Amino acid sequence: MEGLCICARFLEDGDMFTVDWLIAELRGLVSVSGEPIQRLGAYAVEGLVARLASSGSAIYNALRCKEPVLPASMELLSYMHVLYEICPYFKFGYMSANGAIAEAIKEENRIHIIDFQISQGTQWITLIKALADRPGGPPHIRITGIDGGGGLEIVGGRLKMLAQQFKVPFEFHAVGIPASEIQVENLKIQPGEAIAVNFALVLHHMPDESVGTQNHRDRLLRMVKGLYPKVVTLVEQESNTNTAPFFARFVETLNYYSAIFESIDVALPREHRERINVEQHCLAREVVNIIACEGVERVERHELLGKWRSRFAMAGFKPYPLSSYVNGAIKALLGKYSSKYTLEEKDGALYLGWMDRHLVSSCAWR
């Protein structure tokens, strides 16, 4: 890791002769099938090379995490779903958010869930099943799924089939535009529905005031507050890369993702082809984007929960504490994974970590 940081420092200082020499040396020390730091190092080196070549954005767009491996087949899972199965990060976020939503809408008969990054819709499977068992019968559920990457028809079809199977009245409203471009009229709000808004690992993709005059990060929060939702859930990576200068951002990226790579190391063998694909398509694309890109091309712009708290408070939100039941359910979930995962409850929020590093935070607002 020290050699990577030295190289990044020379790059920041503009000493390209030394950078080229160090990159050649580092390439002999890293490997996509080695120790966790060697694997992360391989992608960090590619990030440095892409920064020199201004090719980071092209690499980011070429790698595919959320899409099915073969789009023509609904059976083949995306790399994101493989990551969902081998590590608890997504399950932690989805479970904590669903717990807050279920609590907030427990008395409601017409529910409208607005998901600003629905991906494959995995989050809503357990909630639909849980609401099917509600005493007195299930509520009417309407999900607005937002995703600018396509595939919403497949996601909506899956959720409709599930709802039919469990006899839950259900509608799916697809909005196939990027979350940053959403306006109130895109959401088709109807009178009499209880609104729940879900921001799961998506708000850090919204450009803020540091990128340009259009601060979509805060605009969306103000817009959502104007919908008078019963609850708004936030799940985010606990990392500080948004406005950090290049070198500090590079070091933060190594520290954060080294914990992620270590946690994958205990889940899949090092030579496992699926593990290499998951790390390349889901994690390397983020690492390269953070290291190589600036301005609007840098899509991965994480902030710590303290900063998110400030943004939500400025938009007029108040904290909605997560229930102790959710905490217990997540503890049970973590019992199925490595004992090195940690769970901490602090100031009404939950933090999932690996050893001594917080990795994902979850909280709710209203």
VOPAGU-2260 file (C-alpha; in pm, 1 decimal, decimal comma):
REM VOPAGU-2260
SITE   aa  ch    i         X         Y         Z
SITE  MET   A    0       0,0       0,0       0,0
SITE  GLU   A    1     291,9     233,6      74,1
SITE  GLY   A    2     421,8     206,3    -283,0
SITE  LEU   A    3      77,4     292,7    -420,1
SITE  CYS   A    4      57,1     602,2    -200,1
SITE  ILE   A    5     407,3     715,2    -301,7
SITE  CYS   A    6     308,6     681,1    -668,6
SITE  ALA   A    7     -11,8     879,5    -610,2
SITE  ARG   A    8     187,0    1153,8    -436,2
SITE  PHE   A    9     429,6    1184,4    -730,0
SITE  LEU   A   10     132,6    1194,9    -968,5
SITE  GLU   A   11     -24,7    1477,0    -768,0
SITE  ASP   A   12     309,5    1662,6    -780,9
SITE  GLY   A   13     331,7    1616,4   -1160,6
SITE  ASP   A   14     650,5    1405,6   -1161,6
SITE  MET   A   15     548,1    1185,0   -1454,7
SITE  PHE   A   16     891,3    1026,9   -1506,5
SITE  THR   A   17     884,3     881,0   -1153,6
SITE  VAL   A   18     516,6     788,0   -1186,2
SITE  ASP   A   19     580,2     584,4   -1503,1
SITE  TRP   A   20     870,9     403,7   -1336,5
SITE  LEU   A   21     671,1     328,7   -1018,5
SITE  ILE   A   22     370,0     200,3   -1215,4
SITE  ALA   A   23     595,8     -45,0   -1400,5
SITE  GLU   A   24     736,0    -162,6   -1063,3
SITE  LEU   A   25     392,3    -185,1    -898,7
SITE  ARG   A   26     248,6    -394,3   -1181,0
SITE  GLY   A   27     491,4    -669,7   -1085,9
SITE  LEU   A   28     363,2    -667,5    -725,8
SITE  VAL   A   29     -13,6    -670,1    -775,9
SITE  SER   A   30    -249,0    -945,2    -894,4
SITE  VAL   A   31    -625,5    -986,8    -940,5
SITE  SER   A   32    -596,4   -1332,2    -777,5
SITE  GLY   A   33    -354,7   -1249,0    -493,6
SITE  GLU   A   34    -390,5   -1120,9    -136,9
SITE  PRO   A   35    -669,1    -865,7     -81,2
SITE  ILE   A   36    -426,6    -570,0     -95,8
SITE  GLN   A   37    -267,5    -711,0    -414,1
SITE  ARG   A   38    -610,7    -735,4    -576,9
SITE  LEU   A   39    -712,1    -386,1    -471,0
SITE  GLY   A   40    -364,8    -269,0    -573,9
SITE  ALA   A   41    -417,2    -404,0    -925,3
SITE  TYR   A   42    -726,1    -186,5    -966,8
SITE  ALA   A   43    -567,3     114,3    -794,1
SITE  VAL   A   44    -278,9      96,0   -1045,4
SITE  GLU   A   45    -530,8      85,0   -1329,5
SITE  GLY   A   46    -694,9     390,3   -1173,8
SITE  LEU   A   47    -362,9     578,5   -1176,5
SITE  VAL   A   48    -299,9     476,4   -1538,5
SITE  ALA   A   49    -652,2     583,6   -1635,1
SITE  ARG   A   50    -599,9     918,1   -1461,6
SITE  LEU   A   51    -289,1     974,1   -1673,4
SITE  ALA   A   52    -474,7     870,7   -1990,9
SITE  SER   A   53    -804,5    1045,4   -1901,2
SITE  SER   A   54    -981,5     714,0   -1967,0
SITE  GLY   A   55   -1149,1     660,3   -1629,6
SITE  SER   A   56   -1498,3     746,5   -1747,4
SITE  ALA   A   57   -1478,4     502,8   -2041,8
SITE  ILE   A   58   -1367,9     220,5   -1808,2
SITE  TYR   A   59   -1648,9     301,9   -1562,5
SITE  ASN   A   60   -1911,2     286,5   -1836,7
SITE  ALA   A   61   -1769,9     -35,3   -1985,8
SITE  LEU   A   62   -1791,7    -238,2   -1663,3
SITE  ARG   A   63   -2133,6    -370,5   -1566,2
SITE  CYS   A   64   -2232,9    -447,2   -1208,2
SITE  LYS   A   65   -2612,6    -429,9   -1194,9
SITE  GLU   A   66   -2703,2    -573,1   -1535,5
SITE  PRO   A   67   -2752,4    -948,3   -1590,1
SITE  VAL   A   68   -2439,6   -1117,9   -1723,4
SITE  LEU   A   69   -2634,9   -1206,6   -2038,5
SITE  PRO   A   70   -2921,8    -956,8   -2072,4
SITE  ALA   A   71   -3127,3   -1200,8   -2281,7
SITE  SER   A   72   -3160,3   -1440,3   -1986,2
SITE  MET   A   73   -3358,5   -1362,7   -1671,3
SITE  GLU   A   74   -3200,5   -1665,0   -1503,5
SITE  LEU   A   75   -2841,0   -1550,6   -1507,6
SITE  LEU   A   76   -2769,4   -1328,1   -1212,2
SITE  SER   A   77   -2583,4   -1001,8   -1225,2
SITE  TYR   A   78   -2245,7    -962,3   -1059,1
SITE  MET   A   79   -2421,1    -734,7    -809,1
SITE  HIS   A   80   -2645,8   -1022,7    -705,5
SITE  VAL   A   81   -2342,1   -1247,0    -650,0
SITE  LEU   A   82   -2201,5    -977,8    -420,5
SITE  TYR   A   83   -2545,0    -960,5    -254,6
SITE  GLU   A   84   -2520,6   -1330,1    -169,3
SITE  ILE   A   85   -2159,4   -1357,7     -49,5
SITE  CYS   A   86   -2145,5   -1041,0     166,1
SITE  PRO   A   87   -2410,1    -885,5     394,9
SITE  TYR   A   88   -2372,6    -523,7     275,7
SITE  PHE   A   89   -2681,1    -506,8      51,6
SITE  LYS   A   90   -2890,0    -726,8     282,9
SITE  PHE   A   91   -2801,0    -502,7     577,8
SITE  GLY   A   92   -2910,7    -193,5     387,4
SITE  TYR   A   93   -3228,5    -345,1     248,1
SITE  MET   A   94   -3330,6    -505,3     577,8
SITE  SER   A   95   -3278,5    -189,1     784,2
SITE  ALA   A   96   -3459,4      30,1     529,1
SITE  ASN   A   97   -3750,0    -215,8     497,2
SITE  GLY   A   98   -3784,2    -227,9     875,3
SITE  ALA   A   99   -3820,9     149,3     892,8
SITE  ILE   A  100   -4069,2     151,0     602,1
SITE  ALA   A  101   -4279,0    -131,7     751,9
SITE  GLU   A  102   -4297,7      53,0    1084,3
SITE  ALA   A  103   -4390,2     387,2     926,3
SITE  ILE   A  104   -4671,3     250,1     707,2
SITE  LYS   A  105   -4814,7     -15,9     939,5
SITE  GLU   A  106   -5153,9     161,1     965,1
SITE  GLU   A  107   -5178,2     255,6     596,3
SITE  ASN   A  108   -5392,6      85,7     332,3
SITE  ARG   A  109   -5246,9     251,2      20,8
SITE  ILE   A  110   -4869,1     267,0       5,5
SITE  HIS   A  111   -4649,4     429,8    -258,0
SITE  ILE   A  112   -4281,5     335,2    -236,7
SITE  ILE   A  113   -4050,0     552,0    -446,9
SITE  ASP   A  114   -3716,9     377,3    -505,2
SITE  PHE   A  115   -3456,7     610,5    -654,0
SITE  GLN   A  116   -3232,2     319,3    -765,4
SITE  ILE   A  117   -3438,3       3,5    -792,6
SITE  SER   A  118   -3165,4    -205,8    -965,0
SITE  GLN   A  119   -3310,8    -558,4    -975,6
SITE  GLY   A  120   -3585,0    -493,9    -720,9
SITE  THR   A  121   -3439,0    -744,8    -474,8
SITE  GLN   A  122   -3508,3    -518,9    -176,2
SITE  TRP   A  123   -3885,5    -538,2    -216,8
SITE  ILE   A  124   -3925,6    -916,0    -226,6
SITE  THR   A  125   -3911,7    -956,6     152,9
SITE  LEU   A  126   -4131,4    -649,5     215,9
SITE  ILE   A  127   -4404,7    -771,6     -20,1
SITE  LYS   A  128   -4398,2   -1112,1     151,0
SITE  ALA   A  129   -4414,7    -950,6     496,6
SITE  LEU   A  130   -4705,3    -721,1     404,2
SITE  ALA   A  131   -4894,9   -1018,4     259,7
SITE  ASP   A  132   -4926,4   -1152,8     615,9
SITE  ARG   A  133   -5058,6    -828,2     766,2
SITE  PRO   A  134   -5361,7    -891,0     996,7
SITE  GLY   A  135   -5676,7    -778,7     818,2
SITE  GLY   A  136   -5519,3    -827,9     476,6
SITE  PRO   A  137   -5235,0    -670,0     278,8
SITE  PRO   A  138   -5234,6    -303,5     175,2
SITE  HIS   A  139   -5233,9    -184,2    -185,4
SITE  ILE   A  140   -4869,4    -135,3    -281,8
SITE  ARG   A  141   -4745,7      86,1    -563,3
SITE  ILE   A  142   -4373,6      91,5    -635,6
SITE  THR   A  143   -4216,6     360,9    -850,8
SITE  GLY   A  144   -3888,4     216,9    -975,2
SITE  ILE   A  145   -3630,6     466,2   -1100,4
SITE  ASP   A  146   -3331,1     351,5   -1306,2
SITE  GLY   A  147   -3172,5     521,8   -1603,8
SITE  GLY   A  148   -2993,5     202,4   -1708,0
SITE  GLY   A  149   -3291,8      12,1   -1848,7
SITE  GLY   A  150   -3438,3    -328,0   -1759,8
SITE  LEU   A  151   -3729,5    -186,7   -1560,1
SITE  GLU   A  152   -3986,6    -397,8   -1746,2
SITE  ILE   A  153   -3816,9    -718,3   -1626,8
SITE  VAL   A  154   -3794,9    -589,4   -1268,2
SITE  GLY   A  155   -4158,0    -479,6   -1268,6
SITE  GLY   A  156   -4269,3    -811,2   -1416,1
SITE  ARG   A  157   -4088,2   -1008,6   -1145,1
SITE  LEU   A  158   -4240,8    -801,9    -864,7
SITE  LYS   A  159   -4590,4    -824,0   -1015,9
SITE  MET   A  160   -4563,5   -1204,4   -1035,2
SITE  LEU   A  161   -4448,5   -1219,5    -673,5
SITE  ALA   A  162   -4732,6    -994,1    -556,9
SITE  GLN   A  163   -4986,7   -1209,2    -743,8
SITE  GLN   A  164   -4842,5   -1520,8    -584,5
SITE  PHE   A  165   -4888,0   -1370,7    -236,1
SITE  LYS   A  166   -5223,4   -1206,1    -321,7
SITE  VAL   A  167   -5098,5    -850,8    -262,7
SITE  PRO   A  168   -5268,5    -570,6    -464,9
SITE  PHE   A  169   -4978,4    -425,4    -659,8
SITE  GLU   A  170   -4883,6    -168,8    -923,3
SITE  PHE   A  171   -4542,6     -95,8   -1071,6
SITE  HIS   A  172   -4457,7     242,3   -1219,0
SITE  ALA   A  173   -4134,9     247,0   -1422,9
SITE  VAL   A  174   -3937,8     571,8   -1456,8
SITE  GLY   A  175   -3649,0     507,6   -1696,5
SITE  ILE   A  176   -3447,8     825,0   -1642,9
SITE  PRO   A  177   -3147,1     897,5   -1418,6
SITE  ALA   A  178   -3235,5     981,8   -1057,7
SITE  SER   A  179   -3065,0    1320,9   -1086,2
SITE  GLU   A  180   -3318,6    1427,7   -1350,4
SITE  ILE   A  181   -3633,0    1331,7   -1156,9
SITE  GLN   A  182   -3902,1    1595,5   -1115,6
SITE  VAL   A  183   -4222,0    1565,7    -908,2
SITE  GLU   A  184   -4436,5    1506,0   -1217,6
SITE  ASN   A  185   -4232,1    1192,0   -1301,6
SITE  LEU   A  186   -4351,1    1028,6    -977,5
SITE  LYS   A  187   -4726,0    1034,1   -1056,2
SITE  ILE   A  188   -4827,5    1101,6    -694,8
SITE  GLN   A  189   -5190,7    1009,8    -622,4
SITE  PRO   A  190   -5421,9    1146,1    -348,9
SITE  GLY   A  191   -5462,0     934,6     -35,8
SITE  GLU   A  192   -5143,7     728,0     -65,8
SITE  ALA   A  193   -4882,6     703,1     211,1
SITE  ILE   A  194   -4541,8     775,0      60,0
SITE  ALA   A  195   -4213,9     604,8     152,7
SITE  VAL   A  196   -3895,1     710,8     -26,5
SITE  ASN   A  197   -3591,2     486,5     -53,9
SITE  PHE   A  198   -3237,5     613,1    -118,9
SITE  ALA   A  199   -3032,2     291,9    -108,1
SITE  LEU   A  200   -2671,9     345,8    -224,1
SITE  VAL   A  201   -2776,6     608,8    -478,6
SITE  LEU   A  202   -2749,8     961,2    -337,0
SITE  HIS   A  203   -2369,2     957,4    -354,1
SITE  HIS   A  204   -2407,5     943,0    -733,9
SITE  MET   A  205   -2587,9    1278,2    -736,7
SITE  PRO   A  206   -2364,5    1575,7    -818,7
SITE  ASP   A  207   -2364,5    1846,4    -551,2
SITE  GLU   A  208   -2253,6    2207,2    -517,9
SITE  SER   A  209   -1886,6    2109,3    -553,0
SITE  VAL   A  210   -1946,2    1979,4    -909,1
SITE  GLY   A  211   -2151,5    2256,5   -1064,7
SITE  THR   A  212   -2438,2    2497,7   -1027,2
SITE  GLN   A  213   -2699,8    2218,9   -1038,8
SITE  ASN   A  214   -2689,5    2070,9    -688,6
SITE  HIS   A  215   -2911,1    1766,6    -747,9
SITE  ARG   A  216   -2805,6    1606,8    -418,4
SITE  ASP   A  217   -2984,3    1872,8    -213,8
SITE  ARG   A  218   -3252,0    1946,8    -477,6
SITE  LEU   A  219   -3381,9    1589,6    -457,6
SITE  LEU   A  220   -3400,7    1602,5     -77,4
SITE  ARG   A  221   -3600,3    1927,6     -85,6
SITE  MET   A  222   -3828,4    1783,4    -355,1
SITE  VAL   A  223   -3889,2    1465,9    -152,6
SITE  LYS   A  224   -3962,4    1667,1     163,0
SITE  GLY   A  225   -4234,6    1845,5     -35,0
SITE  LEU   A  226   -4408,0    1507,5     -89,8
SITE  TYR   A  227   -4471,2    1480,9     289,4
SITE  PRO   A  228   -4346,9    1120,8     308,6
SITE  LYS   A  229   -4412,9     895,2     606,8
SITE  VAL   A  230   -4047,1     793,3     597,1
SITE  VAL   A  231   -3731,5     839,1     389,0
SITE  THR   A  232   -3460,8     573,9     415,4
SITE  LEU   A  233   -3091,8     635,4     349,6
SITE  VAL   A  234   -2826,6     366,5     300,0
SITE  GLU   A  235   -2477,3     486,2     211,2
SITE  GLN   A  236   -2115,7     376,7     205,8
SITE  GLU   A  237   -1933,7     527,4     503,1
SITE  SER   A  238   -1649,5     686,0     312,5
SITE  ASN   A  239   -1532,1    1042,2     246,7
SITE  THR   A  240   -1444,4    1087,8    -120,2
SITE  ASN   A  241   -1675,9    1361,4    -246,1
SITE  THR   A  242   -1476,1    1681,9    -205,6
SITE  ALA   A  243   -1143,6    1538,2     -84,8
SITE  PRO   A  244    -840,0    1641,1    -296,3
SITE  PHE   A  245    -679,0    1369,3    -506,9
SITE  PHE   A  246    -416,3    1229,3    -267,4
SITE  ALA   A  247    -643,7    1225,0      40,1
SITE  ARG   A  248    -912,3    1061,9    -173,3
SITE  PHE   A  249    -665,6     799,4    -295,8
SITE  VAL   A  250    -563,3     705,5      59,8
SITE  GLU   A  251    -926,9     696,5     177,4
SITE  THR   A  252   -1015,7     470,8    -117,9
SITE  LEU   A  253    -737,0     224,6     -33,2
SITE  ASN   A  254    -838,2     213,7     333,6
SITE  TYR   A  255   -1209,1     170,1     262,2
SITE  TYR   A  256   -1188,8     -85,0     -18,7
SITE  SER   A  257    -914,4    -291,1     147,2
SITE  ALA   A  258   -1173,4    -380,5     414,4
SITE  ILE   A  259   -1426,1    -473,3     142,6
SITE  PHE   A  260   -1170,8    -692,7     -38,7
SITE  GLU   A  261   -1070,5    -861,6     287,8
SITE  SER   A  262   -1434,2    -945,7     359,2
SITE  ILE   A  263   -1476,1   -1101,5      12,8
SITE  ASP   A  264   -1155,8   -1299,5      69,3
SITE  VAL   A  265   -1321,4   -1507,5     343,4
SITE  ALA   A  266   -1627,6   -1572,6     124,5
SITE  LEU   A  267   -1480,9   -1697,5    -206,1
SITE  PRO   A  268   -1150,1   -1867,2    -295,4
SITE  ARG   A  269    -887,0   -1644,9    -456,8
SITE  GLU   A  270    -880,4   -1834,0    -786,7
SITE  HIS   A  271   -1261,0   -1832,9    -810,5
SITE  ARG   A  272   -1352,6   -1683,8   -1149,9
SITE  GLU   A  273   -1681,2   -1545,2   -1018,0
SITE  ARG   A  274   -1498,7   -1357,4    -740,7
SITE  ILE   A  275   -1262,0   -1195,9    -991,5
SITE  ASN   A  276   -1558,9   -1091,3   -1206,7
SITE  VAL   A  277   -1748,2    -948,3    -908,2
SITE  GLU   A  278   -1447,8    -748,3    -790,6
SITE  GLN   A  279   -1376,4    -620,7   -1140,9
SITE  HIS   A  280   -1729,5    -521,9   -1240,4
SITE  CYS   A  281   -1866,6    -398,2    -906,5
SITE  LEU   A  282   -1566,1    -273,5    -708,7
SITE  ALA   A  283   -1291,3    -194,8    -959,1
SITE  ARG   A  284   -1524,7      32,6   -1157,1
SITE  GLU   A  285   -1582,1     236,2    -838,4
SITE  VAL   A  286   -1212,5     241,7    -744,5
SITE  VAL   A  287   -1105,4     352,1   -1093,0
SITE  ASN   A  288   -1376,1     619,0   -1106,7
SITE  ILE   A  289   -1276,5     768,2    -770,5
SITE  ILE   A  290    -904,9     770,7    -852,9
SITE  ALA   A  291    -908,9     858,7   -1223,3
SITE  CYS   A  292   -1195,7    1102,8   -1265,9
SITE  GLU   A  293   -1274,7    1461,9   -1172,7
SITE  GLY   A  294   -1572,6    1695,3   -1220,3
SITE  VAL   A  295   -1890,6    1552,1   -1368,3
SITE  GLU   A  296   -1708,5    1234,3   -1475,5
SITE  ARG   A  297   -1650,5    1136,9   -1110,4
SITE  VAL   A  298   -1977,6     961,5   -1031,0
SITE  GLU   A  299   -1871,0     790,0    -706,7
SITE  ARG   A  300   -1884,5    1072,2    -450,1
SITE  HIS   A  301   -1930,4     922,6    -103,5
SITE  GLU   A  302   -1992,0    1122,8     211,2
SITE  LEU   A  303   -1986,9    1028,3     579,0
SITE  LEU   A  304   -2317,7    1003,2     764,3
SITE  GLY   A  305   -2242,7    1327,6     951,4
SITE  LYS   A  306   -2255,4    1516,3     620,9
SITE  TRP   A  307   -2574,3    1338,9     513,3
SITE  ARG   A  308   -2733,0    1437,3     846,5
SITE  SER   A  309   -2656,2    1802,0     770,2
SITE  ARG   A  310   -2809,8    1775,0     422,3
SITE  PHE   A  311   -3128,9    1609,8     550,9
SITE  ALA   A  312   -3162,0    1864,0     833,4
SITE  MET   A  313   -3118,9    2154,2     588,1
SITE  ALA   A  314   -3398,2    2006,0     374,9
SITE  GLY   A  315   -3628,7    2008,2     680,0
SITE  PHE   A  316   -3615,7    1640,0     781,9
SITE  LYS   A  317   -3605,1    1501,5    1136,1
SITE  PRO   A  318   -3450,5    1164,1    1232,3
SITE  TYR   A  319   -3677,2     859,3    1242,1
SITE  PRO   A  320   -3502,9     611,3    1476,9
SITE  LEU   A  321   -3473,3     252,7    1356,7
SITE  SER   A  322   -3654,6      -0,6    1574,9
SITE  SER   A  323   -3479,2    -245,4    1807,2
SITE  TYR   A  324   -3652,8    -526,9    1616,0
SITE  VAL   A  325   -3456,2    -431,7    1303,4
SITE  ASN   A  326   -3133,0    -434,4    1504,3
SITE  GLY   A  327   -3208,3    -786,9    1628,5
SITE  ALA   A  328   -3294,4    -913,7    1280,2
SITE  ILE   A  329   -2966,0    -779,0    1139,4
SITE  LYS   A  330   -2767,8    -937,7    1423,3
SITE  ALA   A  331   -2927,6   -1270,0    1330,0
SITE  LEU   A  332   -2835,0   -1209,9     964,4
SITE  LEU   A  333   -2470,7   -1137,8    1051,0
SITE  GLY   A  334   -2456,0   -1465,2    1243,3
SITE  LYS   A  335   -2450,8   -1638,5     902,7
SITE  TYR   A  336   -2133,7   -1453,5     798,6
SITE  SER   A  337   -1781,2   -1402,7     929,0
SITE  SER   A  338   -1744,6   -1301,1    1294,9
SITE  LYS   A  339   -1529,8   -1008,0    1175,5
SITE  TYR   A  340   -1840,5    -816,3    1068,5
SITE  THR   A  341   -1952,4    -562,5    1327,3
SITE  LEU   A  342   -2284,6    -388,6    1393,9
SITE  GLU   A  343   -2306,3     -61,8    1586,4
SITE  GLU   A  344   -2611,4     142,8    1676,5
SITE  LYS   A  345   -2533,7     510,1    1728,2
SITE  ASP   A  346   -2757,8     819,3    1738,4
SITE  GLY   A  347   -3052,5     636,6    1581,0
SITE  ALA   A  348   -2846,1     497,7    1290,2
SITE  LEU   A  349   -2692,2     156,9    1224,0
SITE  TYR   A  350   -2336,1      97,1    1102,4
SITE  LEU   A  351   -2215,5    -225,5     943,7
SITE  GLY   A  352   -1840,6    -268,9     960,3
SITE  TRP   A  353   -1551,5    -503,7     898,2
SITE  MET   A  354   -1331,7    -527,7    1208,2
SITE  ASP   A  355   -1265,1    -166,8    1316,4
SITE  ARG   A  356   -1388,1       6,5     997,6
SITE  HIS   A  357   -1746,9     125,7     940,7
SITE  LEU   A  358   -1843,6      42,7     580,9
SITE  VAL   A  359   -2217,3     105,2     537,5
SITE  SER   A  360   -2454,8     325,5     737,5
SITE  SER   A  361   -2833,7     312,9     746,9
SITE  CYS   A  362   -3080,1     564,3     889,9
SITE  ALA   A  363   -3432,3     697,9     835,9
SITE  TRP   A  364   -3594,6    1041,1     826,1
SITE  ARG   A  365   -3937,7    1201,4     808,3
